[in-house]
């Protein structure tokens, strides 16, 4: 009886020790080879890691709840601090101990979020992402209770890595100092802090990682990576990736619905897709779920029309079809090509239906794509059926916003260039429209202003009649 009892006690001790070791090696549970949370189901996370081989500066514009802090920024930081990279690691590898900074909004949020996730709760250091056996020493900070300033970490390369916690509310001067091998900015920093951190990594080929949900919209920091507000405009030498709720397997459809219902409409794209929130600056502050739909085959009897916006750097066209029974308009196709001659554009446009009537930017009557010739006449000579669009800007913007909001205007979710433009379509601080990457936005306004009025259906061949004399006729 006693033997059985002692065996049970020993078994309990073994289980407790296993649980303790697992708890103190949390990092090993991330990105497994198999299972429901296997590595291949996190493509955006892996792509971000891999980009570290080629880019010193990386930005992840991330939706909430996809793990941007813990399973992206902090996970990679731990790899570099310990030097203990998994065999599958696709990114940059340091072969020596490193010096690093990690920063967030305030001292309190750094303690409650970053410190807790990296070290674990106060009194249980080693139960966070940083393995207990790798923690050499922690140094307390003043000002906020239970706050750590610096952690020294054992590196597999021999020697000690160091990571220091900082916060943006300390101001730019707190980020002056020595070279750093890795700096992780979790949540969006002020531009002066970002710039100062960049200086700390320039002379030693250090890494800068930024991970945040872009609630500040097209801020100076976002524009420092994407000066025109799109992924197509990312500056050479910098890497940007957007990660949405749909890019991770750990959020169920039910969880997404619940989360979406709890978010104010003007924040939904930022918090669910990582798209910079434009807030009051957005020209069309309408949730994408209101107007985006899955493509379907357009019935032949529906009238169609397109709008054309011309230019040398970019010529764009947008096609629409109208369901007369419901008065719903559907934007179903786009053309988006730069630096080509009108004959090339005309061919691309006619390939979608040379019978479709179009409306064109009225300025095309008096200017040329490159050399001053009248483009509208040029395109008509190339076989396009065109007339000038009405170009009432503010009235057109308001009417377009109304139609997007009330469901009268729908958009096929396959129009990638359209989505890239509308997500960044905004006014500046003076209320003026930012005229950058807005070709399809102009085309949509031309459609709303006057295009729908000239939509037409395919003309069927006329019936040929044969004279049958007194016997009448035969078709």
C-alpha distance (Angstrom), angle and dihedral (degrees) to the residues before:
residue distance angle dihedral
X1 . . .
X2 3.80 . .
X3 3.80 90.4 .
X4 3.82 90.8 55.6
X5 3.78 90.9 47.3
X6 3.81 92.0 50.0
X7 3.81 90.0 47.9
X8 3.80 90.9 53.1
X9 3.79 91.5 48.0
X10 3.80 90.8 50.5
X11 3.82 90.8 48.2
X12 3.79 90.1 52.3
X13 3.82 90.1 50.5
X14 3.79 91.1 50.5
X15 3.81 91.7 49.7
X16 3.79 91.1 47.9
X17 3.81 91.0 50.2
X18 3.80 91.4 49.2
X19 3.80 90.5 50.0
X20 3.80 90.3 47.4
X21 3.79 92.0 52.3
X22 3.79 92.9 45.7
X23 3.79 89.8 49.1
X24 3.80 89.8 51.6
X25 3.82 93.2 49.0
X26 3.81 98.6 50.8
X27 3.80 92.2 143.0
X28 3.82 90.9 69.5
X29 3.80 91.3 63.3
X30 3.81 93.6 66.5
X31 3.81 125.3 98.7
X32 3.83 99.3 0.9
X33 3.80 121.8 -168.0
X34 3.80 93.8 -119.0
X35 3.78 141.1 20.2
X36 3.80 137.1 61.3
X37 3.81 91.6 -53.1
X38 3.79 96.7 41.4
X39 3.74 120.0 154.6
X40 3.81 97.7 -106.5
X41 3.82 89.9 63.3
X42 3.82 90.4 65.2
X43 3.83 100.1 62.1
X44 3.82 96.0 154.2
X45 3.80 92.5 51.8
X46 3.81 91.9 50.0
X47 3.81 91.9 45.8
X48 3.80 89.9 53.2
X49 3.81 91.0 51.6
X50 3.81 92.6 46.8
X51 3.80 92.3 51.4
X52 3.79 89.0 64.5
X53 3.80 88.4 78.5
X54 3.79 92.0 64.2
X55 3.81 106.6 22.5
X56 3.79 130.4 58.7
X57 3.81 92.2 -166.4
X58 3.78 120.3 51.0
X59 3.79 130.3 173.6
X60 3.79 126.7 -169.0
X61 3.81 112.9 -165.1
X62 3.76 97.0 -161.3
X63 3.76 139.3 -175.9
X64 3.78 117.2 -124.1
X65 3.80 118.5 -89.3
X66 3.80 97.9 22.7
X67 3.81 94.5 108.1
X68 3.80 100.2 -102.8
X69 3.81 93.1 149.9
X70 3.79 102.5 38.1
X71 3.80 107.6 25.6
X72 3.81 96.6 33.5
X73 3.81 115.0 27.6
X74 3.79 102.1 24.0
X75 3.79 93.8 36.9
X76 3.81 92.2 57.1
X77 3.80 91.4 42.3
X78 3.81 90.5 56.4
X79 3.82 90.1 50.5
X80 3.79 90.6 56.3
X81 3.82 95.5 41.9
X82 3.81 94.5 51.9
X83 3.81 98.5 29.5
X84 3.81 86.4 -139.7
X85 3.80 100.1 130.7
X86 3.83 120.6 177.6
X87 3.81 116.0 -115.8
X88 3.83 91.0 -108.9
X89 3.83 94.7 52.8
X90 3.83 107.2 134.8
X91 3.79 100.4 -175.6
X92 3.78 142.3 72.9
X93 3.81 116.9 -41.7
X94 3.79 125.7 -158.5
X95 3.80 116.3 -150.2
X96 3.80 94.6 -160.3
X97 3.82 139.6 44.3
X98 3.80 112.3 -74.9
X99 3.78 141.5 -149.3
X100 3.80 115.5 -130.8
X101 3.78 144.0 174.6
X102 3.77 127.2 -153.1
X103 3.80 119.7 -167.6
X104 3.80 141.4 -179.0
X105 3.79 140.4 168.0
X106 3.81 104.7 -71.9
X107 3.79 138.4 -1.5
X108 3.79 89.2 -105.8
X109 3.81 96.3 51.5
X110 3.81 90.5 44.2
X111 3.78 89.0 55.2
X112 3.80 96.5 42.7
X113 3.81 97.0 43.3
X114 3.79 115.6 16.8
X115 3.79 98.4 32.4
X116 3.79 92.7 43.7
X117 3.80 94.0 48.9
X118 3.80 93.7 44.9
X119 3.83 99.9 42.3
X120 3.79 106.1 14.5
X121 3.81 128.2 -122.0
X122 3.79 120.6 -28.3
X123 3.78 107.4 -81.3
X124 3.79 92.7 23.3
X125 3.79 102.9 71.1
X126 3.79 110.8 170.8
X127 3.80 97.0 40.2
X128 3.79 92.2 94.8
X129 3.79 126.7 72.4
X130 3.80 93.8 -67.6
X131 3.84 106.5 80.6
X132 3.79 114.8 -118.7
X133 3.80 94.1 -126.0
X134 3.81 90.8 55.3
X135 3.81 95.5 55.1
X136 3.80 108.7 98.0
X137 3.79 101.3 171.6
X138 3.80 142.3 -17.5
X139 3.80 124.3 -149.4
X140 3.77 119.1 -152.6
X141 3.80 122.2 -129.1
X142 3.76 127.3 -142.9
X143 3.79 128.7 -123.7
X144 3.81 101.1 43.5
X145 3.81 121.9 55.4
X146 3.83 118.6 -111.3
X147 3.78 91.2 10.1
X148 3.80 122.3 147.8
X149 3.79 119.2 -150.1
X150 3.80 102.5 -176.7
X151 3.79 136.5 16.6
X152 3.79 123.1 -165.4
X153 3.79 114.4 -153.1
X154 3.79 132.5 -162.7
X155 3.80 111.0 -118.9
X156 3.81 122.9 -149.8
X157 3.80 86.1 -133.9
X158 3.78 90.1 63.9
X159 3.78 125.3 -98.5
X160 3.78 130.7 52.0
X161 3.81 133.2 -60.5
X162 3.79 119.4 -153.4
X163 3.80 130.6 -149.4
X164 3.80 122.9 -174.9
X165 3.80 125.5 -162.6
X166 3.80 117.2 -135.1
X167 3.81 136.6 170.2
X168 3.78 133.5 -146.5
X169 3.79 92.3 -127.4
X170 3.80 87.9 69.1
X171 3.80 87.7 71.8
X172 3.78 133.4 -129.4
X173 3.80 95.6 -63.1
X174 3.81 90.6 64.2
X175 3.80 87.6 64.3
X176 3.77 95.1 55.1
X177 3.77 116.7 101.6
X178 3.76 141.3 71.2
X179 3.78 133.3 -0.2
X180 3.79 117.0 -76.9
X181 3.79 126.8 -157.7
X182 3.80 94.7 -153.6
X183 3.81 132.0 17.2
X184 3.80 121.1 -175.3
X185 3.81 116.6 -165.3
X186 3.79 108.0 -168.1
X187 3.80 111.6 -167.9
X188 3.78 119.2 14.1
X189 3.81 115.6 -57.2
X190 3.81 128.4 -149.2
X191 3.78 111.8 -95.9
X192 3.81 93.9 -111.5
X193 3.81 91.3 53.8
X194 3.80 91.4 48.3
X195 3.81 90.7 49.1
X196 3.80 92.6 48.6
X197 3.82 91.4 49.6
X198 3.78 90.2 49.7
X199 3.81 89.2 57.6
X200 3.81 90.4 53.4
X201 3.83 91.1 59.6
X202 3.81 102.1 37.6
X203 3.79 102.9 85.3
X204 3.81 97.8 45.9
X205 3.82 101.6 40.6
X206 3.79 90.3 -107.7
X207 3.81 127.2 173.4
X208 3.81 126.9 -110.0
X209 3.81 117.0 -162.9
X210 3.80 122.7 -175.3
X211 3.79 120.6 -175.5
X212 3.79 120.3 175.5
X213 3.79 147.5 130.0
X214 3.84 104.2 -110.2
X215 3.80 99.2 -125.0
X216 3.82 91.5 145.3
X217 3.80 90.4 64.3
X218 3.78 121.2 -146.9
X219 3.77 92.6 0.2
X220 3.78 126.9 169.3
X221 3.80 90.5 -98.4
X222 3.83 94.0 51.2
X223 3.80 90.3 46.7
X224 3.81 89.5 49.5
X225 3.79 85.5 67.1
X226 3.82 99.3 31.1
X227 3.81 109.2 26.1
X228 3.80 92.7 -177.9
X229 3.78 94.5 41.1
X230 3.81 97.3 -111.8
X231 3.78 136.7 97.3
X232 3.80 87.3 -117.6
X233 3.80 89.5 64.0
X234 3.81 98.6 53.1
X235 3.80 110.2 140.5
X236 3.79 116.7 -109.8
X237 3.78 111.3 -96.8
X238 3.80 93.6 29.2
X239 3.79 128.4 93.8
X240 3.80 126.1 -148.6
X241 3.78 129.1 179.4
X242 3.81 131.5 175.3
X243 3.79 118.9 -146.3
X244 3.80 123.5 -165.5
X245 3.78 137.1 -171.0
X246 3.79 87.6 -95.9
X247 3.81 91.4 60.9
X248 3.81 95.1 69.3
X249 3.82 130.9 60.9
X250 3.80 98.5 -149.6
X251 3.83 95.1 75.9
X252 3.80 112.9 79.0
X253 3.80 122.6 -149.6
X254 3.79 88.2 -109.4
X255 3.80 91.4 53.1
X256 3.81 91.0 49.6
X257 3.81 91.6 52.4
X258 3.80 91.7 48.3
X259 3.80 92.1 47.7
X260 3.80 93.0 47.2
X261 3.80 92.1 52.2
X262 3.81 90.2 53.4
X263 3.81 94.9 52.8
X264 3.83 123.5 84.6
X265 3.83 109.9 -111.6
X266 3.80 94.7 -115.7
X267 3.83 90.7 55.9
X268 3.80 98.4 45.5
X269 3.79 98.7 93.6
X270 3.80 92.0 47.5
X271 3.79 95.2 45.9
X272 3.82 97.5 40.8
X273 3.82 102.2 32.6
X274 3.80 107.8 20.8
X275 3.81 89.7 -117.5
X276 3.83 111.1 149.7
X277 3.77 108.6 -98.7
X278 3.78 110.8 -120.7
X279 3.80 96.3 -172.9
X280 3.79 111.5 174.7
X281 3.80 89.0 -2.0
X282 3.79 94.0 63.1
X283 3.79 112.7 106.8
X284 3.81 91.6 -155.6
X285 3.83 106.1 30.6
X286 3.79 92.2 -177.5
X287 3.84 124.1 129.9
X288 3.80 109.7 -112.5
X289 3.79 89.7 -128.8
X290 3.81 87.5 68.8
X291 3.79 95.6 63.9
X292 3.82 110.1 13.4
X293 3.80 115.4 98.3
X294 3.80 139.2 170.5
X295 3.82 112.0 -95.3
X296 3.80 120.0 -102.6
X297 3.79 134.6 179.5
X298 3.79 110.1 -80.4
X299 3.84 111.0 -127.9
X300 3.81 112.2 -115.6
X301 3.78 93.9 -125.5
X302 3.82 94.1 58.7
X303 3.83 113.0 103.9
X304 3.79 115.3 -116.5
X305 3.78 136.0 -161.2
X306 3.78 138.9 167.2
X307 3.79 136.3 -152.0
X308 3.79 123.7 -142.3
X309 3.80 128.6 -152.9
X310 3.80 112.7 -174.4
X311 3.77 134.6 -156.8
X312 3.78 142.0 130.3
X313 3.80 97.5 -111.9
X314 3.80 91.3 43.7
X315 3.78 135.9 4.4
X316 3.78 114.3 -171.9
X317 3.78 137.2 -178.8
X318 3.78 132.1 -174.5
X319 3.82 125.8 -159.8
X320 3.79 126.4 -150.6
X321 3.80 135.8 -174.0
X322 3.80 126.3 -161.2
X323 3.79 128.3 -140.6
X324 3.79 99.8 -152.9
X325 3.80 93.7 -167.0
X326 3.81 93.0 62.5
X327 3.83 99.3 20.3
X328 3.81 88.0 -125.9
X329 3.79 118.7 149.7
X330 3.82 120.7 -150.8
X331 3.80 124.7 -158.6
X332 3.78 100.8 -151.4
X333 3.82 111.3 160.4
X334 3.79 140.5 28.1
X335 3.80 139.5 -165.3
X336 3.81 118.3 -155.0
X337 3.80 119.0 170.5
X338 3.78 132.4 144.5
X339 3.80 136.5 -155.2
X340 3.78 99.1 14.2
X341 3.79 134.2 123.7
X342 3.84 121.6 -100.4
X343 3.81 91.3 -107.4
X344 3.81 89.5 62.5
X345 3.79 92.6 48.5
X346 3.81 91.6 46.3
X347 3.79 91.1 54.2
X348 3.80 91.9 49.7
X349 3.80 92.0 48.8
X350 3.81 95.8 45.7
X351 3.81 90.5 50.0
X352 3.80 88.4 70.9
X353 3.79 91.2 56.6
X354 3.78 124.1 -44.8
X355 3.81 89.7 -152.9
X356 3.80 93.6 64.0
X357 3.80 116.2 107.6
X358 3.81 115.9 -128.8
X359 3.77 139.1 -161.9
X360 3.79 121.5 -147.0
X361 3.78 138.3 -156.9
X362 3.83 102.3 -83.0
X363 3.81 90.5 -136.0
X364 3.82 87.8 68.5
X365 3.81 88.9 77.5
X366 3.77 92.1 70.3
X367 3.77 108.1 29.6
X368 3.74 140.1 52.0
X369 3.74 133.5 -126.4
X370 3.80 90.6 -121.5
X371 3.76 112.2 -19.9
X372 3.79 109.0 34.6
X373 3.79 100.6 -98.9
X374 3.78 117.1 140.1
X375 3.77 104.3 -93.6
X376 3.77 99.0 -165.6
X377 3.80 92.0 59.5
X378 3.78 89.4 43.4
X379 3.79 91.9 55.8
X380 3.82 92.2 45.0
X381 3.79 88.8 53.0
X382 3.81 87.5 52.7
X383 3.79 90.4 58.5
X384 3.79 105.2 -92.8
X385 3.80 119.0 138.1
X386 3.80 100.9 -136.3
X387 3.75 142.8 162.6
X388 3.77 129.4 175.8
X389 3.76 119.3 -89.5
X390 3.76 125.6 -131.0
X391 3.77 108.1 -107.4
X392 3.80 105.5 -160.2
X393 3.79 97.9 151.5
X394 3.81 108.9 -167.7
X395 3.80 94.7 32.6
X396 3.80 89.2 47.7
X397 3.80 92.6 49.2
X398 3.79 91.4 50.7
X399 3.80 94.1 48.1
X400 3.81 91.7 46.9
X401 3.80 90.7 50.5
X402 3.79 90.1 50.3
X403 3.80 92.7 51.1
X404 3.80 92.9 47.3
X405 3.80 90.4 48.4
X406 3.81 98.9 47.8
X407 3.79 97.0 43.6
X408 3.79 96.3 -108.9
X409 3.81 90.7 117.3
X410 3.81 118.9 51.0
X411 3.80 129.8 -178.7
X412 3.81 130.0 -152.2
X413 3.80 107.5 -120.1
X414 3.81 90.4 -134.2
X415 3.81 92.8 74.7
X416 3.80 96.5 101.4
X417 3.80 98.1 171.5
X418 3.80 91.3 48.1
X419 3.81 90.2 52.8
X420 3.80 92.5 48.2
X421 3.80 90.2 53.3
X422 3.79 100.1 43.4
X423 3.80 91.6 48.6
X424 3.80 90.2 59.6
X425 3.80 99.6 33.1
X426 3.78 104.3 122.8
X427 3.79 150.0 135.2
X428 3.77 124.0 -107.2
X429 3.79 125.1 -122.8
X430 3.82 89.7 -81.3
X431 3.79 92.9 53.6
X432 3.80 95.7 -106.6
X433 3.80 121.3 136.2
X434 3.81 111.6 -104.1
X435 3.79 101.4 -122.6
X436 3.78 99.4 -149.2
X437 3.79 127.9 110.6
X438 3.79 92.5 -7.7
X439 3.82 101.8 126.1
X440 3.80 95.5 116.6
X441 3.79 90.6 40.8
X442 3.81 88.5 57.5
X443 3.80 89.4 46.6
X444 3.79 91.2 52.7
X445 3.79 90.1 51.5
X446 3.83 90.8 50.4
X447 3.81 88.8 53.2
X448 3.78 93.0 50.6
X449 3.81 94.2 43.5
X450 3.79 97.0 50.3
X451 3.80 114.1 -27.4
X452 3.77 98.5 89.4
X453 3.80 89.2 55.3
X454 3.82 92.1 63.0
X455 3.80 99.1 40.4
X456 3.79 112.4 136.2
X457 3.78 141.0 -171.8
X458 3.79 127.1 -126.6
X459 3.81 109.7 -79.8
X460 3.78 109.1 -122.4
X461 3.82 118.6 -140.0
X462 3.80 111.4 -88.4
X463 3.80 115.9 -109.3
X464 3.78 113.8 -101.7
X465 3.81 114.5 -135.0
X466 3.76 126.1 -153.3
X467 3.82 117.5 -152.9
X468 3.82 107.1 -122.4
X469 3.79 96.4 178.0
X470 3.78 115.3 -135.5
X471 3.77 89.5 -8.3
X472 3.77 89.7 73.1
X473 3.84 123.3 -126.0
X474 3.75 139.6 -52.1
X475 3.80 125.2 -145.6
